[in-house]
Amino acid sequence: MDSQARKQLQGPKPSALAICRNSTKIKKQILSQYDHHQSRRHDRSPPVVVYLRSPQIIHARPEEFMGLVQKLTSGSN
């Protein structure tokens, strides 16, 4: 099939959509990005953290940090 045939409608053209006469436009309240994030925080309860093991403090130098995070978060434990 060439690209011209794909762009054409298959079958008769559908009728235009009708709008009810008594319908009204819905206007959304425009929130700033700060307000949007604040409102989303109030909608949800805070997360509950459940530890499988007791948390540990691990000291690392900046150059070791990425490798240590990858080692600790890998699924091969």
PQR file with spaces between the fields and no chain letter, atoms N, CA, C, O and H, PARSE charges and radii, in Angstrom:
ATOM       1  N    MET     1       0.846   -1.174    0.000 -0.4000 1.5000
ATOM       2  CA   MET     1       0.000    0.000    0.000 -0.0000 2.0000
ATOM       3  C    MET     1       0.890    1.236    0.000  0.5500 1.7000
ATOM       4  O    MET     1       1.826    1.315    0.796 -0.5500 1.4000
ATOM       5  N    ASP     2       0.623    2.194   -0.867 -0.4000 1.5000
ATOM       6  CA   ASP     2       1.425    3.408   -0.864 -0.0000 2.0000
ATOM       7  C    ASP     2       0.915    4.379    0.198  0.5500 1.7000
ATOM       8  O    ASP     2      -0.173    4.188    0.739 -0.5500 1.4000
ATOM       9  H    ASP     2      -0.137    2.130   -1.514  0.4000 1.0000
ATOM      10  N    SER     3       1.706    5.433    0.503 -0.4000 1.5000
ATOM      11  CA   SER     3       1.356    6.350    1.593 -0.0000 2.0000
ATOM      12  C    SER     3       0.074    7.127    1.307  0.5500 1.7000
ATOM      13  O    SER     3      -0.620    7.516    2.246 -0.5500 1.4000
ATOM      14  H    SER     3       2.591    5.588    0.063  0.4000 1.0000
ATOM      15  N    GLN     4      -0.260    7.364    0.041 -0.4000 1.5000
ATOM      16  CA   GLN     4      -1.486    8.094   -0.313 -0.0000 2.0000
ATOM      17  C    GLN     4      -2.726    7.288    0.084  0.5500 1.7000
ATOM      18  O    GLN     4      -3.698    7.863    0.574 -0.5500 1.4000
ATOM      19  H    GLN     4       0.304    7.048   -0.722  0.4000 1.0000
ATOM      20  N    ALA     5      -2.708    5.999   -0.115 -0.4000 1.5000
ATOM      21  CA   ALA     5      -3.864    5.161    0.198 -0.0000 2.0000
ATOM      22  C    ALA     5      -4.077    5.060    1.708  0.5500 1.7000
ATOM      23  O    ALA     5      -5.217    4.927    2.153 -0.5500 1.4000
ATOM      24  H    ALA     5      -1.918    5.532   -0.512  0.4000 1.0000
ATOM      25  N    ARG     6      -3.016    5.118    2.501 -0.4000 1.5000
ATOM      26  CA   ARG     6      -3.138    5.016    3.954 -0.0000 2.0000
ATOM      27  C    ARG     6      -3.771    6.258    4.566  0.5500 1.7000
ATOM      28  O    ARG     6      -4.423    6.160    5.606 -0.5500 1.4000
ATOM      29  H    ARG     6      -2.090    5.226    2.139  0.4000 1.0000
ATOM      30  N    LYS     7      -3.598    7.416    3.953 -0.4000 1.5000
ATOM      31  CA   LYS     7      -4.104    8.664    4.504 -0.0000 2.0000
ATOM      32  C    LYS     7      -5.596    8.841    4.258  0.5500 1.7000
ATOM      33  O    LYS     7      -6.236    9.633    4.950 -0.5500 1.4000
ATOM      34  H    LYS     7      -3.068    7.496    3.108  0.4000 1.0000
ATOM      35  N    GLN     8      -6.159    8.140    3.311 -0.4000 1.5000
ATOM      36  CA   GLN     8      -7.568    8.303    2.983 -0.0000 2.0000
ATOM      37  C    GLN     8      -8.434    7.473    3.924  0.5500 1.7000
ATOM      38  O    GLN     8      -8.009    6.437    4.436 -0.5500 1.4000
ATOM      39  H    GLN     8      -5.639    7.497    2.749  0.4000 1.0000
ATOM      40  N    LEU     9      -9.662    7.954    4.142 -0.4000 1.5000
ATOM      41  CA   LEU     9     -10.614    7.226    4.975 -0.0000 2.0000
ATOM      42  C    LEU     9     -11.030    5.933    4.298  0.5500 1.7000
ATOM      43  O    LEU     9     -11.133    5.859    3.074 -0.5500 1.4000
ATOM      44  H    LEU     9     -10.007    8.795    3.727  0.4000 1.0000
ATOM      45  N    GLN    10     -11.264    4.935    5.100 -0.4000 1.5000
ATOM      46  CA   GLN    10     -11.766    3.673    4.584 -0.0000 2.0000
ATOM      47  C    GLN    10     -13.274    3.669    4.808  0.5500 1.7000
ATOM      48  O    GLN    10     -13.720    3.510    5.945 -0.5500 1.4000
ATOM      49  H    GLN    10     -11.181    4.995    6.094  0.4000 1.0000
ATOM      50  N    GLY    11     -14.047    3.835    3.782 -0.4000 1.5000
ATOM      51  CA   GLY    11     -15.501    3.872    3.913 -0.0000 2.0000
ATOM      52  C    GLY    11     -16.016    5.302    3.908  0.5500 1.7000
ATOM      53  O    GLY    11     -15.262    6.238    3.643 -0.5500 1.4000
ATOM      54  H    GLY    11     -13.685    3.964    2.859  0.4000 1.0000
ATOM      55  N    PRO    12     -17.308    5.474    4.204 -0.5600 1.5000
ATOM      56  CA   PRO    12     -17.905    6.810    4.152  0.2800 2.0000
ATOM      57  C    PRO    12     -17.402    7.698    5.292  0.5500 1.7000
ATOM      58  O    PRO    12     -16.995    7.209    6.345 -0.5500 1.4000
ATOM      59  N    LYS    13     -17.438    9.008    5.058 -0.4000 1.5000
ATOM      60  CA   LYS    13     -16.995    9.984    6.043 -0.0000 2.0000
ATOM      61  C    LYS    13     -17.983    9.997    7.216  0.5500 1.7000
ATOM      62  O    LYS    13     -19.193   10.039    6.992 -0.5500 1.4000
ATOM      63  H    LYS    13     -17.768    9.405    4.202  0.4000 1.0000
ATOM      64  N    PRO    14     -17.496    9.962    8.451 -0.5600 1.5000
ATOM      65  CA   PRO    14     -18.406    9.979    9.595  0.2800 2.0000
ATOM      66  C    PRO    14     -19.084   11.341    9.731  0.5500 1.7000
ATOM      67  O    PRO    14     -18.548   12.357    9.289 -0.5500 1.4000
ATOM      68  N    SER    15     -20.269   11.352   10.349 -0.4000 1.5000
ATOM      69  CA   SER    15     -20.983   12.617   10.525 -0.0000 2.0000
ATOM      70  C    SER    15     -20.276   13.460   11.577  0.5500 1.7000
ATOM      71  O    SER    15     -19.580   12.941   12.450 -0.5500 1.4000
ATOM      72  H    SER    15     -20.705   10.527   10.708  0.4000 1.0000
ATOM      73  N    ALA    16     -20.470   14.774   11.476 -0.4000 1.5000
ATOM      74  CA   ALA    16     -19.830   15.691   12.414 -0.0000 2.0000
ATOM      75  C    ALA    16     -20.419   15.505   13.809  0.5500 1.7000
ATOM      76  O    ALA    16     -21.589   15.153   13.956 -0.5500 1.4000
ATOM      77  H    ALA    16     -21.035   15.196   10.767  0.4000 1.0000
ATOM      78  N    LEU    17     -19.607   15.742   14.818 -0.4000 1.5000
ATOM      79  CA   LEU    17     -20.083   15.623   16.189 -0.0000 2.0000
ATOM      80  C    LEU    17     -20.967   16.809   16.532  0.5500 1.7000
ATOM      81  O    LEU    17     -20.672   17.936   16.134 -0.5500 1.4000
ATOM      82  H    LEU    17     -18.657   16.028   14.698  0.4000 1.0000
ATOM      83  N    ALA    18     -22.035   16.574   17.259 -0.4000 1.5000
ATOM      84  CA   ALA    18     -22.947   17.639   17.652 -0.0000 2.0000
ATOM      85  C    ALA    18     -22.682   18.033   19.098  0.5500 1.7000
ATOM      86  O    ALA    18     -22.307   17.201   19.924 -0.5500 1.4000
ATOM      87  H    ALA    18     -22.274   15.659   17.582  0.4000 1.0000
ATOM      88  N    ILE    19     -22.884   19.318   19.393 -0.4000 1.5000
ATOM      89  CA   ILE    19     -22.725   19.827   20.748 -0.0000 2.0000
ATOM      90  C    ILE    19     -24.092   20.234   21.258  0.5500 1.7000
ATOM      91  O    ILE    19     -24.821   20.962   20.584 -0.5500 1.4000
ATOM      92  H    ILE    19     -23.188   19.994   18.722  0.4000 1.0000
ATOM      93  N    CYS    20     -24.437   19.771   22.432 -0.4000 1.5000
ATOM      94  CA   CYS    20     -25.725   20.098   23.029 -0.0000 2.0000
ATOM      95  C    CYS    20     -25.804   21.610   23.263  0.5500 1.7000
ATOM      96  O    CYS    20     -24.819   22.224   23.674 -0.5500 1.4000
ATOM      97  H    CYS    20     -23.845   19.179   22.979  0.4000 1.0000
ATOM      98  N    ARG    21     -26.957   22.207   23.006 -0.4000 1.5000
ATOM      99  CA   ARG    21     -27.107   23.665   23.127 -0.0000 2.0000
ATOM     100  C    ARG    21     -26.933   24.165   24.555  0.5500 1.7000
ATOM     101  O    ARG    21     -26.458   25.283   24.756 -0.5500 1.4000
ATOM     102  H    ARG    21     -27.757   21.709   22.672  0.4000 1.0000
ATOM     103  N    ASN    22     -27.301   23.374   25.541 -0.4000 1.5000
ATOM     104  CA   ASN    22     -27.190   23.851   26.916 -0.0000 2.0000
ATOM     105  C    ASN    22     -25.868   23.459   27.580  0.5500 1.7000
ATOM     106  O    ASN    22     -25.736   23.567   28.799 -0.5500 1.4000
ATOM     107  H    ASN    22     -27.687   22.466   25.378  0.4000 1.0000
ATOM     108  N    SER    23     -24.899   23.011   26.800 -0.4000 1.5000
ATOM     109  CA   SER    23     -23.597   22.683   27.378 -0.0000 2.0000
ATOM     110  C    SER    23     -22.801   23.972   27.599  0.5500 1.7000
ATOM     111  O    SER    23     -22.996   24.965   26.899 -0.5500 1.4000
ATOM     112  H    SER    23     -25.007   22.924   25.809  0.4000 1.0000
ATOM     113  N    THR    24     -21.911   23.936   28.573 -0.4000 1.5000
ATOM     114  CA   THR    24     -21.083   25.103   28.881 -0.0000 2.0000
ATOM     115  C    THR    24     -19.623   24.687   28.881  0.5500 1.7000
ATOM     116  O    THR    24     -19.296   23.516   29.074 -0.5500 1.4000
ATOM     117  H    THR    24     -21.753   23.129   29.142  0.4000 1.0000
ATOM     118  N    LYS    25     -18.757   25.657   28.663 -0.4000 1.5000
ATOM     119  CA   LYS    25     -17.328   25.387   28.701 -0.0000 2.0000
ATOM     120  C    LYS    25     -16.892   25.232   30.145  0.5500 1.7000
ATOM     121  O    LYS    25     -17.373   25.932   31.036 -0.5500 1.4000
ATOM     122  H    LYS    25     -19.023   26.608   28.506  0.4000 1.0000
ATOM     123  N    ILE    26     -15.980   24.311   30.358 -0.4000 1.5000
ATOM     124  CA   ILE    26     -15.431   24.110   31.689 -0.0000 2.0000
ATOM     125  C    ILE    26     -14.092   24.831   31.733  0.5500 1.7000
ATOM     126  O    ILE    26     -13.227   24.612   30.885 -0.5500 1.4000
ATOM     127  H    ILE    26     -15.589   23.743   29.634  0.4000 1.0000
ATOM     128  N    LYS    27     -13.933   25.689   32.725 -0.4000 1.5000
ATOM     129  CA   LYS    27     -12.676   26.411   32.881 -0.0000 2.0000
ATOM     130  C    LYS    27     -11.940   25.840   34.080  0.5500 1.7000
ATOM     131  O    LYS    27     -12.472   25.787   35.189 -0.5500 1.4000
ATOM     132  H    LYS    27     -14.636   25.867   33.414  0.4000 1.0000
ATOM     133  N    LYS    28     -10.711   25.414   33.841 -0.4000 1.5000
ATOM     134  CA   LYS    28      -9.895   24.916   34.934 -0.0000 2.0000
ATOM     135  C    LYS    28      -9.245   26.095   35.637  0.5500 1.7000
ATOM     136  O    LYS    28      -8.867   27.084   35.010 -0.5500 1.4000
ATOM     137  H    LYS    28     -10.278   25.457   32.941  0.4000 1.0000
ATOM     138  N    GLN    29      -9.122   25.970   36.947 -0.4000 1.5000
ATOM     139  CA   GLN    29      -8.429   26.988   37.706 -0.0000 2.0000
ATOM     140  C    GLN    29      -6.946   26.818   37.428  0.5500 1.7000
ATOM     141  O    GLN    29      -6.416   25.712   37.529 -0.5500 1.4000
ATOM     142  H    GLN    29      -9.429   25.166   37.457  0.4000 1.0000
ATOM     143  N    ILE    30      -6.281   27.897   37.081 -0.4000 1.5000
ATOM     144  CA   ILE    30      -4.861   27.834   36.772 -0.0000 2.0000
ATOM     145  C    ILE    30      -4.089   27.943   38.078  0.5500 1.7000
ATOM     146  O    ILE    30      -4.184   28.945   38.786 -0.5500 1.4000
ATOM     147  H    ILE    30      -6.711   28.795   36.999  0.4000 1.0000
ATOM     148  N    LEU    31      -3.329   26.908   38.388 -0.4000 1.5000
ATOM     149  CA   LEU    31      -2.524   26.883   39.596 -0.0000 2.0000
ATOM     150  C    LEU    31      -1.070   27.095   39.233  0.5500 1.7000
ATOM     151  O    LEU    31      -0.602   26.629   38.194 -0.5500 1.4000
ATOM     152  H    LEU    31      -3.252   26.094   37.813  0.4000 1.0000
ATOM     153  N    SER    32      -0.366   27.795   40.088 -0.4000 1.5000
ATOM     154  CA   SER    32       1.071   27.898   39.880 -0.0000 2.0000
ATOM     155  C    SER    32       1.672   26.528   40.170  0.5500 1.7000
ATOM     156  O    SER    32       1.021   25.670   40.768 -0.5500 1.4000
ATOM     157  H    SER    32      -0.746   28.173   40.932  0.4000 1.0000
ATOM     158  N    GLN    33       2.895   26.332   39.752 -0.4000 1.5000
ATOM     159  CA   GLN    33       3.523   25.032   39.964 -0.0000 2.0000
ATOM     160  C    GLN    33       3.665   24.760   41.464  0.5500 1.7000
ATOM     161  O    GLN    33       3.548   23.614   41.897 -0.5500 1.4000
ATOM     162  H    GLN    33       3.424   27.029   39.267  0.4000 1.0000
ATOM     163  N    TYR    34       3.915   25.797   42.252 -0.4000 1.5000
ATOM     164  CA   TYR    34       4.032   25.636   43.699 -0.0000 2.0000
ATOM     165  C    TYR    34       2.697   25.178   44.282  0.5500 1.7000
ATOM     166  O    TYR    34       2.654   24.234   45.071 -0.5500 1.4000
ATOM     167  H    TYR    34       4.010   26.728   41.900  0.4000 1.0000
ATOM     168  N    ASP    35       1.602   25.849   43.895 -0.4000 1.5000
ATOM     169  CA   ASP    35       0.277   25.491   44.398 -0.0000 2.0000
ATOM     170  C    ASP    35      -0.092   24.069   44.010  0.5500 1.7000
ATOM     171  O    ASP    35      -0.691   23.336   44.797 -0.5500 1.4000
ATOM     172  H    ASP    35       1.636   26.616   43.255  0.4000 1.0000
ATOM     173  N    HIS    36       0.272   23.683   42.788 -0.4000 1.5000
ATOM     174  CA   HIS    36      -0.051   22.342   42.294 -0.0000 2.0000
ATOM     175  C    HIS    36       0.616   21.279   43.169  0.5500 1.7000
ATOM     176  O    HIS    36      -0.013   20.292   43.549 -0.5500 1.4000
ATOM     177  H    HIS    36       0.759   24.279   42.149  0.4000 1.0000
ATOM     178  N    HIS    37       1.897   21.492   43.484 -0.4000 1.5000
ATOM     179  CA   HIS    37       2.607   20.517   44.311 -0.0000 2.0000
ATOM     180  C    HIS    37       2.064   20.509   45.735  0.5500 1.7000
ATOM     181  O    HIS    37       1.980   19.448   46.352 -0.5500 1.4000
ATOM     182  H    HIS    37       2.409   22.294   43.176  0.4000 1.0000
ATOM     183  N    GLN    38       1.695   21.672   46.267 -0.4000 1.5000
ATOM     184  CA   GLN    38       1.143   21.734   47.618 -0.0000 2.0000
ATOM     185  C    GLN    38      -0.182   20.989   47.693  0.5500 1.7000
ATOM     186  O    GLN    38      -0.422   20.248   48.646 -0.5500 1.4000
ATOM     187  H    GLN    38       1.763   22.534   45.766  0.4000 1.0000
ATOM     188  N    SER    39      -1.045   21.179   46.697 -0.4000 1.5000
ATOM     189  CA   SER    39      -2.354   20.528   46.731 -0.0000 2.0000
ATOM     190  C    SER    39      -2.221   19.014   46.598  0.5500 1.7000
ATOM     191  O    SER    39      -3.005   18.273   47.190 -0.5500 1.4000
ATOM     192  H    SER    39      -0.850   21.781   45.923  0.4000 1.0000
ATOM     193  N    ARG    40      -1.254   18.552   45.840 -0.4000 1.5000
ATOM     194  CA   ARG    40      -1.056   17.110   45.691 -0.0000 2.0000
ATOM     195  C    ARG    40      -0.552   16.491   46.989  0.5500 1.7000
ATOM     196  O    ARG    40      -0.862   15.337   47.284 -0.5500 1.4000
ATOM     197  H    ARG    40      -0.617   19.154   45.358  0.4000 1.0000
ATOM     198  N    ARG    41       0.222   17.243   47.767 -0.4000 1.5000
ATOM     199  CA   ARG    41       0.730   16.718   49.031 -0.0000 2.0000
ATOM     200  C    ARG    41      -0.395   16.474   50.020  0.5500 1.7000
ATOM     201  O    ARG    41      -0.358   15.504   50.777 -0.5500 1.4000
ATOM     202  H    ARG    41       0.475   18.181   47.527  0.4000 1.0000
ATOM     203  N    HIS    42      -1.401   17.351   50.019 -0.4000 1.5000
ATOM     204  CA   HIS    42      -2.494   17.222   50.967 -0.0000 2.0000
ATOM     205  C    HIS    42      -3.451   16.101   50.580  0.5500 1.7000
ATOM     206  O    HIS    42      -4.198   15.610   51.426 -0.5500 1.4000
ATOM     207  H    HIS    42      -1.431   18.138   49.403  0.4000 1.0000
ATOM     208  N    ASP    43      -3.440   15.693   49.331 -0.4000 1.5000
ATOM     209  CA   ASP    43      -4.341   14.642   48.869 -0.0000 2.0000
ATOM     210  C    ASP    43      -3.911   13.257   49.356  0.5500 1.7000
ATOM     211  O    ASP    43      -4.749   12.371   49.523 -0.5500 1.4000
ATOM     212  H    ASP    43      -2.833   16.091   48.643  0.4000 1.0000
ATOM     213  N    ARG    44      -2.646   13.073   49.577 -0.4000 1.5000
ATOM     214  CA   ARG    44      -2.127   11.752   49.916 -0.0000 2.0000
ATOM     215  C    ARG    44      -1.631   11.724   51.357  0.5500 1.7000
ATOM     216  O    ARG    44      -1.176   12.734   51.894 -0.5500 1.4000
ATOM     217  H    ARG    44      -1.965   13.793   49.441  0.4000 1.0000
ATOM     218  N    SER    45      -1.726   10.561   51.962 -0.4000 1.5000
ATOM     219  CA   SER    45      -1.127   10.408   53.283 -0.0000 2.0000
ATOM     220  C    SER    45       0.370   10.174   53.089  0.5500 1.7000
ATOM     221  O    SER    45       0.790    9.708   52.030 -0.5500 1.4000
ATOM     222  H    SER    45      -2.095    9.740   51.526  0.4000 1.0000
ATOM     223  N    PRO    46       1.168   10.490   54.089 -0.5600 1.5000
ATOM     224  CA   PRO    46       2.613   10.313   53.922  0.2800 2.0000
ATOM     225  C    PRO    46       2.959    8.836   53.764  0.5500 1.7000
ATOM     226  O    PRO    46       2.238    7.974   54.266 -0.5500 1.4000
ATOM     227  N    PRO    47       4.052    8.537   53.074 -0.5600 1.5000
ATOM     228  CA   PRO    47       4.425    7.131   52.875  0.2800 2.0000
ATOM     229  C    PRO    47       4.837    6.482   54.191  0.5500 1.7000
ATOM     230  O    PRO    47       5.327    7.148   55.104 -0.5500 1.4000
ATOM     231  N    VAL    48       4.634    5.197   54.269 -0.4000 1.5000
ATOM     232  CA   VAL    48       5.038    4.424   55.440 -0.0000 2.0000
ATOM     233  C    VAL    48       6.262    3.617   55.044  0.5500 1.7000
ATOM     234  O    VAL    48       6.228    2.850   54.082 -0.5500 1.4000
ATOM     235  H    VAL    48       4.236    4.656   53.528  0.4000 1.0000
ATOM     236  N    VAL    49       7.348    3.796   55.798 -0.4000 1.5000
ATOM     237  CA   VAL    49       8.590    3.092   55.505 -0.0000 2.0000
ATOM     238  C    VAL    49       8.647    1.835   56.362  0.5500 1.7000
ATOM     239  O    VAL    49       8.549    1.900   57.587 -0.5500 1.4000
ATOM     240  H    VAL    49       7.375    4.419   56.580  0.4000 1.0000
ATOM     241  N    VAL    50       8.804    0.697   55.708 -0.4000 1.5000
ATOM     242  CA   VAL    50       8.931   -0.579   56.412 -0.0000 2.0000
ATOM     243  C    VAL    50      10.301   -1.137   56.072  0.5500 1.7000
ATOM     244  O    VAL    50      10.589   -1.429   54.911 -0.5500 1.4000
ATOM     245  H    VAL    50       8.883    0.644   54.713  0.4000 1.0000
ATOM     246  N    TYR    51      11.139   -1.283   57.076 -0.4000 1.5000
ATOM     247  CA   TYR    51      12.488   -1.786   56.860 -0.0000 2.0000
ATOM     248  C    TYR    51      12.505   -3.303   56.946  0.5500 1.7000
ATOM     249  O    TYR    51      11.938   -3.882   57.874 -0.5500 1.4000
ATOM     250  H    TYR    51      10.905   -1.046   58.019  0.4000 1.0000
ATOM     251  N    LEU    52      13.152   -3.949   55.985 -0.4000 1.5000
ATOM     252  CA   LEU    52      13.334   -5.395   56.040 -0.0000 2.0000
ATOM     253  C    LEU    52      14.475   -5.741   56.983  0.5500 1.7000
ATOM     254  O    LEU    52      14.471   -6.789   57.629 -0.5500 1.4000
ATOM     255  H    LEU    52      13.612   -3.479   55.231  0.4000 1.0000
ATOM     256  N    ARG    53      15.453   -4.843   57.052 -0.4000 1.5000
ATOM     257  CA   ARG    53      16.579   -4.976   57.974 -0.0000 2.0000
ATOM     258  C    ARG    53      16.780   -3.634   58.660  0.5500 1.7000
ATOM     259  O    ARG    53      16.307   -2.608   58.170 -0.5500 1.4000
ATOM     260  H    ARG    53      15.457   -3.992   56.527  0.4000 1.0000
ATOM     261  N    SER    54      17.467   -3.634   59.769 -0.4000 1.5000
ATOM     262  CA   SER    54      17.766   -2.371   60.449 -0.0000 2.0000
ATOM     263  C    SER    54      18.675   -1.527   59.561  0.5500 1.7000
ATOM     264  O    SER    54      19.620   -2.054   58.975 -0.5500 1.4000
ATOM     265  H    SER    54      17.852   -4.468   60.166  0.4000 1.0000
ATOM     266  N    PRO    55      18.404   -0.222   59.450 -0.5600 1.5000
ATOM     267  CA   PRO    55      19.251    0.642   58.625  0.2800 2.0000
ATOM     268  C    PRO    55      20.671    0.725   59.194  0.5500 1.7000
ATOM     269  O    PRO    55      20.871    0.673   60.408 -0.5500 1.4000
ATOM     270  N    GLN    56      21.644    0.853   58.303 -0.4000 1.5000
ATOM     271  CA   GLN    56      23.039    0.966   58.704 -0.0000 2.0000
ATOM     272  C    GLN    56      23.585    2.297   58.220  0.5500 1.7000
ATOM     273  O    GLN    56      23.127    2.836   57.212 -0.5500 1.4000
ATOM     274  H    GLN    56      21.482    0.894   57.317  0.4000 1.0000
ATOM     275  N    ILE    57      24.556    2.820   58.935 -0.4000 1.5000
ATOM     276  CA   ILE    57      25.284    3.999   58.466 -0.0000 2.0000
ATOM     277  C    ILE    57      26.535    3.483   57.778  0.5500 1.7000
ATOM     278  O    ILE    57      27.322    2.746   58.373 -0.5500 1.4000
ATOM     279  H    ILE    57      24.927    2.382   59.754  0.4000 1.0000
ATOM     280  N    ILE    58      26.714    3.869   56.531 -0.4000 1.5000
ATOM     281  CA   ILE    58      27.870    3.435   55.757 -0.0000 2.0000
ATOM     282  C    ILE    58      28.623    4.680   55.328  0.5500 1.7000
ATOM     283  O    ILE    58      28.054    5.568   54.693 -0.5500 1.4000
ATOM     284  H    ILE    58      26.075    4.467   56.048  0.4000 1.0000
ATOM     285  N    HIS    59      29.885    4.747   55.670 -0.4000 1.5000
ATOM     286  CA   HIS    59      30.718    5.893   55.308 -0.0000 2.0000
ATOM     287  C    HIS    59      31.415    5.591   53.989  0.5500 1.7000
ATOM     288  O    HIS    59      31.936    4.495   53.784 -0.5500 1.4000
ATOM     289  H    HIS    59      30.347    4.025   56.186  0.4000 1.0000
ATOM     290  N    ALA    60      31.417    6.581   53.098 -0.4000 1.5000
ATOM     291  CA   ALA    60      32.064    6.405   51.796 -0.0000 2.0000
ATOM     292  C    ALA    60      32.655    7.733   51.354  0.5500 1.7000
ATOM     293  O    ALA    60      32.127    8.799   51.669 -0.5500 1.4000
ATOM     294  H    ALA    60      30.994    7.472   53.265  0.4000 1.0000
ATOM     295  N    ARG    61      33.733    7.655   50.638 -0.4000 1.5000
ATOM     296  CA   ARG    61      34.322    8.857   50.039 -0.0000 2.0000
ATOM     297  C    ARG    61      33.535    9.188   48.775  0.5500 1.7000
ATOM     298  O    ARG    61      32.914    8.302   48.188 -0.5500 1.4000
ATOM     299  H    ARG    61      34.162    6.789   50.382  0.4000 1.0000
ATOM     300  N    PRO    62      33.552   10.451   48.347 -0.5600 1.5000
ATOM     301  CA   PRO    62      32.767   10.847   47.163  0.2800 2.0000
ATOM     302  C    PRO    62      33.059   10.000   45.928  0.5500 1.7000
ATOM     303  O    PRO    62      32.147    9.685   45.164 -0.5500 1.4000
ATOM     304  N    GLU    63      34.315    9.631   45.728 -0.4000 1.5000
ATOM     305  CA   GLU    63      34.651    8.852   44.530 -0.0000 2.0000
ATOM     306  C    GLU    63      34.142    7.409   44.618  0.5500 1.7000
ATOM     307  O    GLU    63      34.023    6.741   43.591 -0.5500 1.4000
ATOM     308  H    GLU    63      35.056    9.887   46.349  0.4000 1.0000
ATOM     309  N    GLU    64      33.843    6.924   45.811 -0.4000 1.5000
ATOM     310  CA   GLU    64      33.322    5.568   45.990 -0.0000 2.0000
ATOM     311  C    GLU    64      31.794    5.509   45.983  0.5500 1.7000
ATOM     312  O    GLU    64      31.209    4.431   45.871 -0.5500 1.4000
ATOM     313  H    GLU    64      33.939    7.467   46.646  0.4000 1.0000
ATOM     314  N    PHE    65      31.153    6.673   46.102 -0.4000 1.5000
ATOM     315  CA   PHE    65      29.713    6.708   46.364 -0.0000 2.0000
ATOM     316  C    PHE    65      28.884    5.995   45.294  0.5500 1.7000
ATOM     317  O    PHE    65      28.042    5.161   45.626 -0.5500 1.4000
ATOM     318  H    PHE    65      31.628    7.548   46.193  0.4000 1.0000
ATOM     319  N    MET    66      29.108    6.310   44.024 -0.4000 1.5000
ATOM     320  CA   MET    66      28.283    5.725   42.961 -0.0000 2.0000
ATOM     321  C    MET    66      28.423    4.200   42.932  0.5500 1.7000
ATOM     322  O    MET    66      27.423    3.489   42.828 -0.5500 1.4000
ATOM     323  H    MET    66      29.792    6.988   43.754  0.4000 1.0000
ATOM     324  N    GLY    67      29.629    3.707   43.022 -0.4000 1.5000
ATOM     325  CA   GLY    67      29.838    2.262   43.015 -0.0000 2.0000
ATOM     326  C    GLY    67      29.194    1.583   44.213  0.5500 1.7000
ATOM     327  O    GLY    67      28.648    0.486   44.095 -0.5500 1.4000
ATOM     328  H    GLY    67      30.441    4.284   43.106  0.4000 1.0000
ATOM     329  N    LEU    68      29.259    2.241   45.369 -0.4000 1.5000
ATOM     330  CA   LEU    68      28.656    1.689   46.578 -0.0000 2.0000
ATOM     331  C    LEU    68      27.137    1.623   46.460  0.5500 1.7000
ATOM     332  O    LEU    68      26.526    0.627   46.845 -0.5500 1.4000
ATOM     333  H    LEU    68      29.703    3.133   45.465  0.4000 1.0000
ATOM     334  N    VAL    69      26.528    2.682   45.929 -0.4000 1.5000
ATOM     335  CA   VAL    69      25.072    2.683   45.734 -0.0000 2.0000
ATOM     336  C    VAL    69      24.668    1.573   44.776  0.5500 1.7000
ATOM     337  O    VAL    69      23.691    0.865   45.021 -0.5500 1.4000
ATOM     338  H    VAL    69      27.024    3.492   45.616  0.4000 1.0000
ATOM     339  N    GLN    70      25.407    1.416   43.694 -0.4000 1.5000
ATOM     340  CA   GLN    70      25.089    0.364   42.730 -0.0000 2.0000
ATOM     341  C    GLN    70      25.231   -1.021   43.359  0.5500 1.7000
ATOM     342  O    GLN    70      24.426   -1.914   43.096 -0.5500 1.4000
ATOM     343  H    GLN    70      26.201    1.991   43.494  0.4000 1.0000
ATOM     344  N    LYS    71      26.249   -1.192   44.181 -0.4000 1.5000
ATOM     345  CA   LYS    71      26.453   -2.482   44.839 -0.0000 2.0000
ATOM     346  C    LYS    71      25.312   -2.778   45.815  0.5500 1.7000
ATOM     347  O    LYS    71      24.806   -3.899   45.866 -0.5500 1.4000
ATOM     348  H    LYS    71      26.903   -0.466   44.395  0.4000 1.0000
ATOM     349  N    LEU    72      24.911   -1.764   46.590 -0.4000 1.5000
ATOM     350  CA   LEU    72      23.876   -1.974   47.603 -0.0000 2.0000
ATOM     351  C    LEU    72      22.483   -2.140   47.011  0.5500 1.7000
ATOM     352  O    LEU    72      21.635   -2.802   47.608 -0.5500 1.4000
ATOM     353  H    LEU    72      25.322   -0.853   46.549  0.4000 1.0000
ATOM     354  N    THR    73      22.238   -1.551   45.851 -0.4000 1.5000
ATOM     355  CA   THR    73      20.895   -1.611   45.265 -0.0000 2.0000
ATOM     356  C    THR    73      20.756   -2.667   44.181  0.5500 1.7000
ATOM     357  O    THR    73      19.680   -2.816   43.602 -0.5500 1.4000
ATOM     358  H    THR    73      22.927   -1.013   45.366  0.4000 1.0000
ATOM     359  N    SER    74      21.824   -3.402   43.897 -0.4000 1.5000
ATOM     360  CA   SER    74      21.714   -4.437   42.867 -0.0000 2.0000
ATOM     361  C    SER    74      20.891   -5.601   43.409  0.5500 1.7000
ATOM     362  O    SER    74      20.824   -5.813   44.620 -0.5500 1.4000
ATOM     363  H    SER    74      22.698   -3.281   44.367  0.4000 1.0000
ATOM     364  N    GLY    75      20.273   -6.344   42.515 -0.4000 1.5000
ATOM     365  CA   GLY    75      19.406   -7.454   42.903 -0.0000 2.0000
ATOM     366  C    GLY    75      20.146   -8.739   43.188  0.5500 1.7000
ATOM     367  O    GLY    75      19.510   -9.770   43.406 -0.5500 1.4000
ATOM     368  H    GLY    75      20.327   -6.172   41.531  0.4000 1.0000
ATOM     369  N    SER    76      21.475   -8.716   43.196 -0.4000 1.5000
ATOM     370  CA   SER    76      22.235   -9.955   43.356 -0.0000 2.0000
ATOM     371  C    SER    76      22.557  -10.274   44.808  0.5500 1.7000
ATOM     372  O    SER    76      23.402  -11.131   45.066 -0.5500 1.4000
ATOM     373  H    SER    76      21.991   -7.878   43.019  0.4000 1.0000
ATOM     374  N    ASN    77      21.911   -9.611   45.764 -0.4000 1.5000
ATOM     375  CA   ASN    77      22.188   -9.878   47.185 -0.0000 2.0000
ATOM     376  C    ASN    77      21.575  -11.173   47.621  0.5500 1.7000
ATOM     377  O    ASN    77      21.706  -11.557   48.783 -0.5500 1.4000
ATOM     378  H    ASN    77      21.225   -8.915   45.553  0.4000 1.0000
